[in-house]
Amino acid sequence: MSVVALGLDQAQNPTTCEPSYVPPCNASLPELCALLFASLPRSDQRRKGMEYIRGLLEVRGRKSIRNIAALVGGQATEQSLHHFISDSSWEWAPVRRALARFAVGAVPPQAWVVRPMVIPKAGRHSVGVERRFFPEHGQMLNAQQAVGVWAVSEETSVPVNWRLQLSPGWLDEDRRRRASIPDDACAETLGECAEQAYLETAAWGLPSRPVVMDAREVDVASTVTRIRATGMPLMLRVSESLRLSVVDPALPGFDAAPRSVRQIMGASRPLRRPVLWPGDPGGTAAQSGVVAAVRVTLPAAPGRRAGIRRRPRPGDLALLGVGDNDRRWPQEVWLTDLTAVPPASLMRLRGTLQRVERDFVRVADQVGIRDFAGRSYRGWHRHVTLASAAHVLAALGDPDDGALGYAS
């Protein structure tokens, strides 16, 4: 077990009862499909599901329904696969739960990473598509935006759940009908979409592991409150404009009034310490940097006085600045409730975001996670569910068996 897992176990609820999961194995396509599609009532649906996943793994180039059908059966197959994805009655949620349980057994997670996915589109009719500014890309894009929840282990990461962000404009009666958007779907900000994606996943009874996400564009107070209510630890990358209250005696000169993260981190320079942490197994080399940790709390609710500064206590948060000696301070800022975990372990946990970025490009995009060309809400969700299953097979397969080669 890694140093991260050892450190984080101490922060978890020892009374949590975790259900049993599928033992680790390199499952074949038929074996995994037998597990995933147990909830599908008809054998033809289960067969089409396996054909679709096979196509995602083996078709070269774009993973369209037409290209998948050409691989597995021709024009008649194209029509039946289109119906299976866009118009059939099978529910994707039980398939995702089964996939998550399998993934937990096959790749025991260190963390749950919540990550947005941008899907550029040429037209205006794909469900959820909007023209908007994406800070991470620095430009306006016509795109869908979704949020994925990933199980991240020492060796790899796999997506287990998805939520498509919808704006109010997609919920008028005409657009809702044409895109087959269910009545219970509602408009959400990206932050609300990320919260709901994680909360839905947490309700499946999966193991308690830290939730890691980039929260610079979301309501941090709401996200912290709702994640902590599930009993899961958290580690969030935050903006320097976020305001927090300092409760750390190592940082004198602050009362309980909220201050910006930029101001808190500026005062934390004397607290910086060098930290060395290991890289990924078989991947990056050991890394080093300087880290400063400050005990903080969320600001008091509006209408309540901040009161006098108090001593740190259980339930406080740690604000973690990360940088190096040659660049501006800090390069990144993180907020976590894992206040007893060593900085080196937190730095390793921080790296789970980069691992997901790597595996999104190396595996998820290669099996067509963003390739759905249809217009329906249900079709989009079924496609990303089956693409997630293809990702799991590609990620867990023998590196010499050519699985990733098929998808290239």
KEKOLDREN-561281 format. One record per residue: x, y, z of N, C-alpha, C in turn; residue in three letters. Coordinates in steps of 0.05 Angstrom, whole numbers, padded with zeros to 5 digits, always signed. Example, Ala and Ser with C-alpha at 12.3 -4.5 7.8 and 13.67 -1.06 7.14 Angstrom:
<atoms>
+00264-00114+00156+00246-00090+00156+00264-00066+00156ALA
+00257-00045+00142+00273-00021+00143+00258+00001+00157SER
</atoms>
This chain:
<atoms>
+00017-00024+00000+00000+00000+00000+00018+00025+00000MET
+00009+00045-00014+00025+00069-00017+00025+00086+00008SER
+00044+00105+00009+00045+00123+00031+00020+00140+00032VAL
+00008+00147+00009-00017+00162+00009-00039+00146+00022VAL
-00043+00121+00013-00064+00105+00024-00061+00101+00054ALA
-00036+00097+00063-00032+00093+00092-00040+00118+00107LEU
-00031+00141+00097-00037+00166+00111-00067+00173+00111GLY
-00080+00167+00088-00108+00175+00086-00126+00156+00101LEU
-00119+00132+00104-00136+00113+00119-00140+00124+00147ASP
-00121+00137+00158-00123+00147+00185-00145+00169+00187GLN
-00151+00182+00165-00170+00203+00165-00198+00194+00159ALA
-00201+00168+00153-00228+00158+00146-00242+00147+00170GLN
-00269+00145+00167-00286+00135+00189-00281+00105+00193ASN
-00270+00097+00216-00264+00069+00219-00289+00051+00221PRO
-00312+00063+00224-00337+00047+00226-00350+00043+00200THR
-00339+00055+00178-00351+00051+00152-00349+00023+00143THR
-00372+00011+00135-00372-00017+00125-00372-00016+00095CYS
-00352-00027+00083-00350-00027+00054-00360-00054+00043GLU
-00377-00053+00022-00387-00077+00010-00365-00092-00005PRO
-00370-00117-00011-00350-00133-00025-00351-00126-00055SER
-00329-00129-00068-00327-00122-00096-00314-00145-00112TYR
-00316-00143-00138-00304-00163-00156-00274-00163-00151VAL
-00262-00186-00147-00233-00187-00142-00217-00178-00167PRO
-00193-00168-00163-00177-00159-00186-00173-00181-00206PRO
-00176-00173-00232-00171-00193-00253-00169-00178-00279CYS
-00158-00191-00300-00158-00180-00327-00182-00192-00341ASN
-00206-00181-00338-00230-00193-00349-00230-00190-00380ALA
-00241-00210-00393-00245-00208-00421-00270-00192-00427SER
-00274-00185-00452-00298-00170-00459-00324-00185-00452LEU
-00327-00211-00459-00351-00225-00450-00355-00226-00420PRO
-00333-00230-00405-00336-00231-00376-00345-00205-00364GLU
-00333-00183-00373-00341-00157-00363-00370-00150-00371LEU
-00377-00156-00395-00404-00150-00404-00425-00166-00389CYS
-00418-00191-00381-00437-00207-00365-00443-00193-00339ALA
-00422-00180-00327-00426-00165-00302-00441-00139-00307LEU
-00434-00124-00327-00445-00098-00332-00474-00099-00340LEU
-00481-00119-00356-00508-00119-00369-00527-00138-00355PHE
-00521-00145-00330-00540-00163-00316-00567-00150-00312ALA
-00568-00123-00312-00594-00109-00308-00610-00106-00333SER
-00598-00112-00357-00612-00110-00382-00630-00135-00385LEU
-00656-00131-00390-00674-00154-00389-00673-00172-00413PRO
-00663-00162-00436-00664-00178-00461-00636-00186-00470ARG
-00634-00210-00481-00609-00220-00490-00598-00204-00514SER
-00617-00194-00532-00607-00178-00555-00595-00152-00545ASP
-00605-00140-00524-00593-00115-00513-00565-00121-00502GLN
-00562-00143-00488-00536-00150-00478-00516-00155-00500ARG
-00526-00168-00522-00508-00173-00545-00500-00147-00558ARG
-00519-00129-00562-00512-00103-00575-00493-00087-00558LYS
-00497-00088-00531-00478-00074-00514-00450-00084-00517GLY
-00447-00110-00519-00420-00121-00523-00409-00114-00550MET
-00425-00114-00571-00416-00107-00597-00407-00077-00598GLU
-00422-00060-00584-00415-00032-00584-00388-00027-00570TYR
-00384-00041-00547-00358-00038-00533-00336-00049-00550ILE
-00341-00071-00563-00320-00082-00581-00313-00062-00603ARG
-00333-00049-00614-00328-00029-00635-00312-00006-00624GLY
-00318+00003-00600-00303+00025-00588-00273+00018-00584LEU
-00268-00007-00579-00241-00016-00575-00226-00021-00601LEU
-00240-00029-00622-00226-00039-00646-00228-00021-00670GLU
-00249-00004-00672-00251+00014-00695-00229+00034-00695VAL
-00217+00039-00718-00197+00059-00721-00211+00086-00727ARG
-00200+00108-00716-00211+00134-00721-00236+00139-00705GLY
-00254+00155-00715-00278+00163-00700-00296+00139-00694ARG
-00305+00138-00669-00321+00116-00660-00351+00122-00664LYS
-00359+00127-00689-00387+00132-00695-00403+00106-00696SER
-00429+00108-00694-00446+00084-00696-00442+00071-00723ILE
-00439+00087-00744-00435+00076-00771-00409+00060-00773ARG
-00388+00071-00761-00362+00057-00763-00362+00032-00745ASN
-00375+00033-00723-00377+00009-00706-00394-00013-00720ILE
-00416-00004-00732-00433-00024-00747-00417-00037-00770ALA
-00401-00021-00784-00385-00032-00806-00366-00054-00797ALA
-00357-00051-00772-00339-00071-00761-00354-00096-00753LEU
-00378-00093-00741-00391-00116-00728-00414-00128-00744VAL
-00423-00114-00767-00446-00126-00780-00458-00113-00804GLY
-00452-00088-00810-00463-00076-00834-00487-00058-00829GLY
-00503-00051-00850-00524-00031-00849-00546-00038-00830GLN
-00555-00063-00830-00576-00071-00812-00567-00068-00783ALA
-00542-00075-00778-00531-00071-00751-00530-00042-00744THR
-00525-00024-00763-00524+00005-00758-00551+00014-00747GLU
-00572+00006-00759-00599+00014-00751-00605+00003-00723GLN
-00598-00022-00717-00604-00033-00691-00587-00021-00669SER
-00561-00015-00676-00544-00002-00656-00554+00027-00650LEU
-00563+00041-00671-00573+00068-00667-00597+00067-00648HIS
-00615+00048-00652-00638+00045-00635-00629+00038-00606HIS
-00610+00020-00604-00600+00011-00578-00588+00034-00562PHE
-00574+00052-00575-00562+00075-00561-00581+00097-00557ILE
-00596+00105-00577-00612+00130-00575-00641+00126-00567SER
-00653+00103-00574-00682+00100-00570-00691+00077-00553ASP
-00673+00060-00544-00681+00037-00529-00689+00045-00500SER
-00698+00025-00485-00709+00031-00458-00689+00025-00436SER
-00666+00014-00442-00648+00006-00420-00636+00029-00405TRP
-00633+00025-00378-00623+00046-00361-00593+00044-00358GLU
-00580+00067-00360-00550+00067-00357-00541+00067-00329TRP
-00556+00077-00310-00547+00079-00282-00539+00052-00270ALA
-00555+00030-00273-00546+00005-00262-00520-00006-00275PRO
-00516+00001-00301-00492-00008-00314-00468+00007-00303VAL
-00471+00033-00297-00449+00048-00285-00443+00039-00257ARG
-00463+00032-00242-00458+00022-00215-00442-00004-00216ARG
-00450-00022-00234-00435-00047-00237-00407-00042-00246ALA
-00403-00022-00264-00376-00016-00273-00359-00005-00250LEU
-00371+00013-00234-00357+00024-00211-00348+00002-00192ALA
-00366-00017-00186-00359-00038-00168-00337-00056-00179ARG
-00338-00061-00205-00317-00077-00217-00290-00061-00216PHE
-00291-00035-00222-00267-00019-00222-00254-00018-00195ALA
-00270-00016-00174-00260-00015-00146-00245-00040-00140VAL
-00254-00063-00149-00240-00088-00144-00215-00091-00161GLY
-00216-00081-00186-00194-00084-00205-00172-00064-00201ALA
-00180-00039-00195-00161-00017-00190-00168-00003-00164VAL
-00160-00015-00141-00168-00004-00115-00160+00026-00114PRO
-00180+00044-00111-00174+00072-00115-00161+00085-00090PRO
-00143+00104-00096-00133+00122-00075-00151+00146-00072GLN
-00164+00153-00094-00180+00178-00094-00202+00176-00115ALA
-00222+00193-00111-00242+00198-00131-00237+00226-00143TRP
-00230+00227-00168-00224+00253-00181-00249+00262-00197VAL
-00258+00286-00192-00280+00298-00206-00269+00317-00227VAL
-00274+00311-00253-00261+00326-00275-00281+00334-00296ARG
-00280+00360-00305-00298+00368-00327-00287+00357-00354PRO
-00305+00353-00372-00298+00345-00400-00311+00364-00419MET
-00296+00376-00437-00306+00394-00458-00307+00378-00484VAL
-00330+00380-00498-00334+00365-00523-00341+00386-00545ILE
-00321+00395-00560-00326+00415-00581-00346+00403-00602PRO
-00364+00420-00612-00384+00413-00631-00385+00433-00653LYS
-00392+00424-00678-00394+00443-00700-00422+00456-00701ALA
-00443+00441-00694-00470+00452-00696-00482+00460-00670GLY
-00509+00465-00670-00523+00475-00647-00543+00455-00635ARG
-00545+00431-00647-00567+00413-00640-00559+00390-00621HIS
-00534+00385-00617-00526+00365-00597-00535+00373-00570SER
-00546+00355-00554-00558+00362-00529-00537+00375-00511VAL
-00545+00398-00499-00528+00412-00480-00507+00431-00492GLY
-00505+00431-00519-00485+00448-00531-00490+00478-00527VAL
-00469+00493-00521-00471+00522-00517-00445+00534-00528GLU
-00447+00559-00536-00423+00575-00541-00416+00590-00516ARG
-00393+00584-00505-00385+00597-00480-00355+00599-00478ARG
-00346+00614-00458-00317+00618-00454-00307+00597-00434PHE
-00285+00583-00442-00273+00563-00425-00246+00573-00416PHE
-00244+00580-00390-00219+00591-00379-00195+00574-00384PRO
-00198+00547-00382-00175+00530-00385-00165+00529-00414GLU
-00182+00536-00433-00174+00537-00461-00168+00566-00470HIS
-00177+00585-00454-00172+00613-00460-00187+00623-00484GLY
-00210+00611-00491-00224+00620-00515-00254+00612-00514GLN
-00270+00624-00531-00297+00616-00535-00299+00590-00551MET
-00315+00572-00543-00319+00547-00557-00349+00540-00559LEU
-00357+00528-00581-00383+00516-00584-00380+00488-00575ASN
-00391+00481-00551-00385+00455-00540-00405+00445-00520ALA
-00406+00419-00516-00419+00407-00493-00399+00408-00470GLN
-00410+00407-00445-00393+00405-00422-00405+00385-00403GLN
-00388+00366-00394-00398+00346-00375-00377+00343-00353ALA
-00385+00328-00332-00367+00323-00310-00365+00293-00306VAL
-00340+00283-00304-00336+00255-00299-00325+00250-00271GLY
-00332+00227-00259-00320+00218-00233-00303+00194-00239VAL
-00277+00197-00231-00257+00177-00238-00247+00163-00213TRP
-00243+00137-00215-00229+00121-00194-00200+00121-00201ALA
-00183+00131-00183-00154+00134-00189-00138+00116-00170VAL
-00122+00098-00182-00105+00080-00166-00076+00088-00169SER
-00058+00072-00158-00029+00077-00162-00021+00076-00191GLU
-00034+00058-00206-00024+00053-00233-00040+00066-00255GLU
-00067+00071-00250-00083+00080-00272-00108+00095-00261THR
-00125+00104-00279-00150+00117-00271-00171+00110-00291SER
-00196+00106-00282-00218+00098-00299-00243+00115-00292VAL
-00259+00123-00312-00284+00138-00306-00306+00118-00299PRO
-00322+00126-00279-00344+00109-00270-00371+00122-00271VAL
-00372+00149-00273-00398+00163-00275-00395+00189-00290ASN
-00417+00198-00301-00417+00223-00317-00443+00238-00312TRP
-00441+00265-00315-00464+00282-00314-00461+00304-00335ARG
-00481+00308-00351-00481+00328-00373-00492+00354-00362LEU
-00477+00376-00365-00487+00402-00356-00507+00413-00376GLN
-00529+00423-00366-00550+00435-00382-00555+00463-00373LEU
-00558+00482-00392-00564+00509-00386-00595+00512-00387SER
-00606+00534-00376-00635+00539-00376-00646+00538-00405PRO
-00630+00546-00425-00641+00546-00452-00648+00519-00463GLY
-00637+00498-00451-00642+00471-00461-00667+00459-00448TRP
-00680+00474-00430-00702+00462-00415-00729+00474-00423LEU
-00730+00490-00445-00756+00498-00455-00770+00473-00467ASP
-00795+00474-00470-00811+00451-00477-00802+00438-00503GLU
-00797+00455-00524-00790+00445-00550-00763+00431-00550ASP
-00743+00444-00540-00716+00432-00540-00715+00407-00522ARG
-00728+00408-00499-00729+00385-00482-00741+00361-00496ARG
-00763+00365-00511-00776+00343-00525-00758+00332-00547ARG
-00746+00350-00563-00730+00341-00586-00705+00326-00577ARG
-00693+00334-00554-00669+00320-00544-00675+00298-00525ALA
-00701+00292-00520-00709+00271-00501-00697+00275-00474SER
-00698+00300-00464-00687+00306-00438-00708+00299-00417ILE
-00702+00283-00397-00723+00274-00378-00733+00298-00361PRO
-00756+00294-00349-00769+00316-00334-00753+00323-00309ASP
-00738+00304-00298-00723+00310-00273-00696+00323-00278ASP
-00688+00327-00303-00663+00341-00309-00667+00371-00306ALA
-00647+00384-00293-00650+00413-00288-00625+00428-00297CYS
-00628+00454-00299-00605+00471-00306-00586+00473-00283ALA
-00560+00473-00289-00539+00473-00268-00515+00489-00277GLU
-00502+00502-00258-00475+00513-00263-00456+00489-00264THR
-00431+00495-00273-00411+00473-00274-00406+00463-00246LEU
-00404+00481-00226-00400+00472-00199-00422+00454-00188GLY
-00447+00462-00194-00470+00445-00186-00470+00418-00200GLU
-00462+00418-00225-00460+00393-00240-00439+00375-00228CYS
-00416+00386-00220-00395+00371-00208-00404+00359-00181ALA
-00417+00376-00165-00427+00366-00139-00446+00343-00142GLU
-00465+00346-00160-00485+00325-00164-00473+00300-00175GLN
-00454+00303-00194-00441+00279-00205-00428+00263-00182ALA
-00414+00277-00165-00401+00262-00143-00421+00251-00123TYR
-00441+00267-00115-00460+00258-00095-00476+00233-00105LEU
-00482+00233-00131-00495+00209-00143-00477+00185-00141GLU
-00451+00188-00146-00432+00166-00144-00429+00157-00115THR
-00427+00176-00097-00424+00169-00068-00447+00153-00058ALA
-00471+00157-00069-00495+00142-00060-00493+00112-00068ALA
-00474+00104-00084-00471+00076-00092-00458+00059-00070TRP
-00449+00072-00048-00437+00056-00027-00408+00048-00033GLY
-00394+00064-00048-00366+00058-00055-00347+00065-00032LEU
-00322+00055-00032-00304+00060-00010-00299+00090-00006PRO
-00295+00097+00019-00288+00125+00027-00260+00131+00019SER
-00257+00149-00001-00231+00158-00010-00232+00188-00014ARG
-00210+00202-00013-00210+00231-00017-00222+00239-00044PRO
-00237+00260-00044-00248+00272-00069-00229+00294-00077VAL
-00218+00292-00101-00199+00311-00111-00211+00325-00136VAL
-00210+00351-00136-00221+00366-00159-00209+00394-00161MET
-00210+00405-00185-00202+00433-00189-00228+00449-00185ASP
-00228+00464-00162-00252+00479-00154-00249+00509-00158ALA
-00231+00517-00176-00226+00546-00180-00250+00561-00192ARG
-00267+00546-00206-00290+00559-00219-00317+00552-00206GLU
-00316+00541-00181-00341+00532-00169-00345+00546-00142VAL
-00368+00542-00130-00374+00552-00103-00361+00534-00083ASP
-00338+00542-00073-00322+00525-00055-00337+00519-00030VAL
-00350+00538-00017-00364+00533+00008-00385+00512+00005ALA
-00401+00514-00017-00422+00493-00022-00409+00466-00027SER
-00388+00465-00043-00375+00440-00049-00363+00427-00024THR
-00349+00442-00008-00338+00431+00017-00360+00421+00035VAL
-00381+00436+00039-00402+00428+00057-00415+00402+00048THR
-00421+00400+00022-00436+00377+00012-00418+00352+00011ARG
-00393+00355+00004-00376+00331+00003-00371+00321+00032ILE
-00366+00339+00050-00361+00331+00078-00385+00318+00090ARG
-00409+00325+00081-00433+00312+00091-00435+00283+00084ALA
-00420+00275+00062-00420+00246+00055-00400+00230+00072THR
-00383+00244+00087-00363+00231+00103-00337+00226+00088GLY
-00335+00236+00063-00310+00232+00047-00291+00255+00053MET
-00264+00249+00055-00245+00271+00056-00244+00285+00029PRO
-00231+00308+00028-00231+00324+00004-00204+00339+00001LEU
-00197+00344-00024-00174+00361-00031-00181+00376-00056MET
-00184+00403-00054-00194+00419-00076-00173+00440-00084LEU
-00167+00442-00109-00151+00465-00118-00169+00490-00119ARG
-00160+00512-00107-00176+00535-00104-00163+00560-00116VAL
-00179+00580-00120-00170+00606-00131-00158+00623-00110SER
-00139+00640-00117-00126+00658-00098-00146+00680-00090GLU
-00168+00683-00103-00188+00703-00095-00208+00693-00074SER
-00207+00667-00069-00225+00655-00048-00218+00668-00021LEU
-00239+00672-00005-00235+00684+00021-00240+00664+00043ARG
-00221+00662+00062-00222+00643+00084-00214+00657+00110LEU
-00220+00644+00133-00212+00655+00159-00189+00639+00170SER
-00168+00653+00179-00144+00640+00189-00148+00633+00219VAL
-00141+00608+00226-00143+00600+00254-00117+00586+00263VAL
-00095+00594+00250-00069+00581+00255-00051+00598+00272ASP
-00044+00589+00296-00026+00605+00313+00002+00609+00302PRO
+00009+00593+00281+00035+00596+00269+00036+00620+00250ALA
+00013+00632+00245+00011+00655+00227-00001+00679+00243LEU
+00014+00693+00258+00004+00715+00274-00004+00738+00257PRO
-00020+00756+00269-00028+00781+00255-00054+00779+00241GLY
-00068+00756+00243-00094+00752+00230-00116+00749+00251PHE
-00138+00764+00249-00161+00759+00266-00179+00740+00250ASP
-00204+00736+00259-00222+00716+00247-00236+00727+00222ALA
-00230+00752+00214-00243+00763+00190-00233+00749+00165ALA
-00251+00743+00146-00242+00730+00122-00221+00746+00106PRO
-00201+00732+00096-00180+00744+00080-00178+00728+00054ARG
-00168+00741+00033-00164+00727+00008-00141+00706+00011SER
-00143+00685-00004-00122+00665-00005-00095+00677-00013VAL
-00096+00696-00031-00072+00710-00040-00058+00723-00016ARG
-00074+00737+00001-00063+00750+00025-00052+00730+00045GLN
-00067+00709+00049-00058+00688+00069-00032+00675+00059ILE
-00031+00668+00034-00007+00655+00023+00017+00674+00023MET
+00012+00700+00018+00034+00719+00020+00046+00720+00047GLY
+00030+00718+00068+00040+00718+00095+00052+00692+00103ALA
+00048+00670+00088+00057+00644+00095+00085+00637+00086SER
+00099+00656+00073+00126+00650+00063+00145+00639+00084ARG
+00145+00650+00109+00163+00639+00129+00157+00610+00136PRO
+00133+00600+00129+00125+00573+00136+00133+00552+00115LEU
+00144+00561+00093+00150+00543+00071+00172+00523+00079ARG
+00168+00498+00071+00187+00477+00077+00191+00460+00052ARG
+00215+00451+00047+00220+00433+00024+00206+00406+00028PRO
+00196+00395+00006+00182+00369+00007+00190+00353-00017VAL
+00195+00327-00012+00202+00308-00034+00181+00287-00034LEU
+00170+00280-00057+00150+00259-00059+00155+00242-00083TRP
+00148+00216-00082+00154+00198-00104+00136+00203-00128PRO
+00146+00196-00151+00129+00197-00175+00112+00173-00178GLY
+00098+00171-00201+00082+00148-00207+00099+00123-00211ASP
+00088+00100-00203+00104+00075-00208+00109+00071-00237PRO
+00134+00069-00244+00142+00065-00272+00138+00089-00289GLY
+00132+00112-00277+00127+00137-00292+00147+00159-00285GLY
+00136+00181-00275+00152+00204-00269+00171+00198-00246THR
+00194+00212-00246+00214+00210-00225+00204+00224-00200ALA
+00219+00221-00178+00212+00235-00154+00212+00265-00159ALA
+00194+00279-00145+00191+00307-00149+00196+00322-00123GLN
+00202+00348-00125+00207+00363-00101+00195+00391-00105SER
+00191+00405-00083+00180+00432-00083+00180+00443-00055GLY
+00168+00467-00052+00165+00478-00026+00135+00480-00020VAL
+00127+00475+00005+00099+00474+00013+00096+00489+00039VAL
+00074+00504+00041+00066+00517+00066+00037+00510+00072ALA
+00031+00502+00097+00004+00495+00105-00005+00514+00127ALA
-00030+00524+00124-00042+00543+00143-00069+00533+00150VAL
-00075+00531+00176-00102+00523+00185-00122+00546+00180ARG
-00145+00539+00167-00165+00559+00161-00193+00547+00165VAL
-00213+00564+00163-00241+00555+00163-00255+00570+00141THR
-00278+00559+00133-00296+00575+00116-00306+00599+00131LEU
-00311+00621+00117-00321+00645+00131-00348+00639+00144PRO
-00354+00654+00165-00380+00652+00179-00402+00660+00159ALA
-00426+00648+00163-00448+00653+00145-00456+00683+00147ALA
-00466+00694+00125-00474+00723+00125-00493+00728+00148PRO
-00490+00750+00162-00507+00758+00184-00496+00749+00211GLY
-00475+00732+00210-00462+00723+00235-00435+00738+00238ARG
-00429+00746+00262-00403+00759+00267-00381+00739+00267ARG
-00358+00747+00256-00336+00728+00255-00325+00722+00282ALA
-00328+00741+00301-00320+00735+00329-00290+00737+00331GLY
-00280+00729+00355-00251+00729+00359-00238+00705+00347ILE
-00212+00708+00343-00197+00685+00332-00195+00663+00353ARG
-00199+00639+00344-00198+00616+00362-00176+00597+00355ARG
-00171+00578+00372-00150+00558+00367-00160+00538+00346ARG
-00142+00525+00331-00150+00504+00313-00164+00482+00328PRO
-00182+00468+00314-00196+00446+00326-00203+00426+00304ARG
-00211+00401+00312-00219+00382+00292-00242+00393+00274PRO
-00240+00388+00249-00260+00398+00230-00249+00422+00215GLY
-00227+00434+00223-00215+00456+00208-00204+00445+00182ASP
-00196+00464+00165-00185+00458+00139-00156+00467+00138LEU
-00141+00455+00119-00113+00464+00115-00112+00477+00087ALA
-00100+00501+00086-00095+00514+00061-00066+00509+00054LEU
-00062+00497+00030-00036+00487+00023-00025+00502-00001LEU
-00004+00517+00003+00010+00531-00019+00032+00513-00030GLY
+00035+00512-00057+00055+00495-00070+00071+00512-00089VAL
+00097+00510-00089+00114+00524-00107+00142+00513-00108GLY
+00160+00529-00119+00189+00521-00117+00204+00547-00112ASP
+00230+00545-00110+00246+00567-00102+00252+00587-00124ASN
+00245+00580-00149+00253+00597-00171+00230+00611-00184ASP
+00205+00607-00174+00182+00619-00187+00165+00633-00167ARG
+00144+00646-00177+00127+00662-00159+00114+00644-00139ARG
+00107+00655-00116+00094+00640-00094+00065+00650-00091TRP
+00046+00630-00089+00049+00602-00095+00042+00597-00124PRO
+00050+00573-00135+00042+00565-00161+00014+00554-00161GLN
+00007+00539-00140-00019+00527-00136-00027+00530-00107GLU
-00054+00530-00102-00064+00530-00075-00086+00509-00073VAL
-00085+00494-00052-00104+00472-00047-00117+00475-00020TRP
-00141+00465-00018-00156+00466+00008-00164+00437+00014LEU
-00158+00428+00039-00163+00400+00046-00171+00398+00075THR
-00187+00377+00081-00193+00371+00109-00175+00349+00120ASP
-00155+00340+00105-00136+00320+00113-00113+00333+00128LEU
-00119+00346+00150-00100+00363+00164-00078+00347+00178THR
-00082+00321+00183-00062+00304+00197-00045+00288+00177ALA
-00050+00291+00152-00034+00276+00132-00009+00292+00124VAL
+00014+00279+00123+00040+00292+00116+00038+00306+00089PRO
+00052+00329+00086+00052+00343+00060+00061+00326+00037PRO
+00080+00308+00040+00089+00291+00018+00066+00274+00007ALA
+00049+00264+00026+00026+00248+00017+00005+00265+00003SER
+00002+00289+00012-00017+00307-00001-00008+00314-00029LEU
+00019+00317-00032+00029+00323-00059+00025+00299-00078MET
+00027+00276-00067+00022+00252-00083-00008+00251-00091ARG
-00025+00258-00072-00054+00259-00078-00060+00281-00099LEU
-00047+00303-00097-00050+00324-00117-00044+00314-00145ARG
-00026+00295-00147-00019+00284-00173-00040+00267-00186GLY
-00061+00260-00171-00082+00244-00184-00097+00260-00206THR
-00098+00286-00204-00110+00302-00225-00094+00299-00251LEU
-00067+00300-00249-00050+00297-00273-00053+00269-00284GLN
-00056+00249-00267-00060+00221-00276-00085+00219-00293ARG
-00107+00231-00284-00131+00231-00300-00128+00245-00326VAL
-00114+00268-00326-00110+00282-00351-00094+00264-00371GLU
-00074+00250-00360-00058+00233-00377-00076+00210-00389ARG
-00092+00197-00372-00107+00175-00381-00131+00183-00398ASP
-00141+00208-00394-00162+00218-00412-00151+00218-00441PHE
-00127+00229-00445-00116+00230-00472-00107+00203-00482VAL
-00094+00187-00464-00082+00162-00472-00103+00140-00477ARG
-00125+00141-00462-00144+00119-00464-00172+00129-00471VAL
-00184+00147-00454-00212+00155-00458-00217+00166-00486ALA
-00201+00185-00494-00205+00196-00521-00200+00175-00543ASP
-00182+00156-00538-00177+00136-00558-00200+00116-00561GLN
-00216+00112-00541-00239+00094-00543-00265+00110-00549VAL
-00262+00136-00556-00285+00151-00566-00303+00163-00545GLY
-00293+00170-00522-00310+00181-00501-00325+00206-00510ILE
-00313+00222-00529-00325+00246-00539-00337+00244-00567ARG
-00340+00219-00577-00347+00216-00605-00377+00213-00611ASP
-00394+00215-00591-00423+00211-00597-00433+00234-00614PHE
-00445+00227-00637-00454+00247-00656-00484+00251-00656ALA
-00498+00237-00639-00527+00240-00638-00535+00265-00623GLY
-00562+00269-00621-00572+00293-00609-00587+00288-00583ARG
-00591+00263-00575-00608+00257-00552-00593+00255-00526SER
-00606+00263-00505-00595+00262-00478-00590+00233-00470TYR
-00609+00215-00475-00606+00187-00468-00584+00174-00485ARG
-00582+00181-00510-00561+00170-00527-00533+00178-00517GLY
-00530+00204-00510-00505+00213-00499-00496+00197-00475TRP
-00515+00194-00456-00509+00180-00431-00502+00150-00436HIS
-00516+00138-00454-00510+00109-00460-00483+00106-00473ARG
-00477+00125-00491-00451+00123-00505-00428+00127-00485HIS
-00429+00147-00468-00406+00151-00449-00405+00128-00429VAL
-00427+00116-00422-00427+00093-00404-00411+00070-00417THR
-00417+00064-00442-00404+00041-00456-00375+00049-00462LEU
-00369+00074-00468-00342+00082-00473-00325+00080-00447ALA
-00338+00085-00424-00324+00081-00398-00317+00052-00394SER
-00335+00034-00402-00329+00006-00400-00306-00002-00418ALA
-00306+00009-00443-00283+00004-00461-00257+00015-00449ALA
-00259+00038-00436-00235+00049-00423-00224+00030-00402HIS
-00242+00019-00386-00233+00000-00365-00219-00023-00377VAL
-00230-00035-00398-00218-00058-00411-00191-00051-00423LEU
-00189-00027-00436-00164-00019-00448-00143-00013-00427ALA
-00151-00001-00405-00132+00007-00384-00122-00018-00369ALA
-00139-00038-00366-00131-00061-00350-00120-00084-00366LEU
-00122-00082-00393-00112-00103-00410-00082-00106-00409GLY
-00073-00128-00418-00044-00133-00422-00033-00113-00441ASP
-00012-00098-00433-00001-00077-00451+00009-00089-00477PRO
+00013-00115-00478+00023-00127-00503+00001-00139-00520ASP
-00025-00136-00511-00046-00150-00526-00058-00133-00548ASP
-00048-00108-00551-00057-00092-00573-00082-00077-00569GLY
-00094-00078-00545-00120-00065-00541-00119-00035-00547ALA
-00098-00021-00538-00096+00007-00543-00089+00012-00573LEU
-00075-00007-00584-00069-00005-00613-00094-00005-00630GLY
-00113-00021-00622-00138-00022-00637-00152+00005-00637TYR
-00149+00019-00614-00164+00044-00611-00149+00068-00621ALA
-00125+00064-00632-00109+00087-00640-00118+00097-00667SER
</atoms>
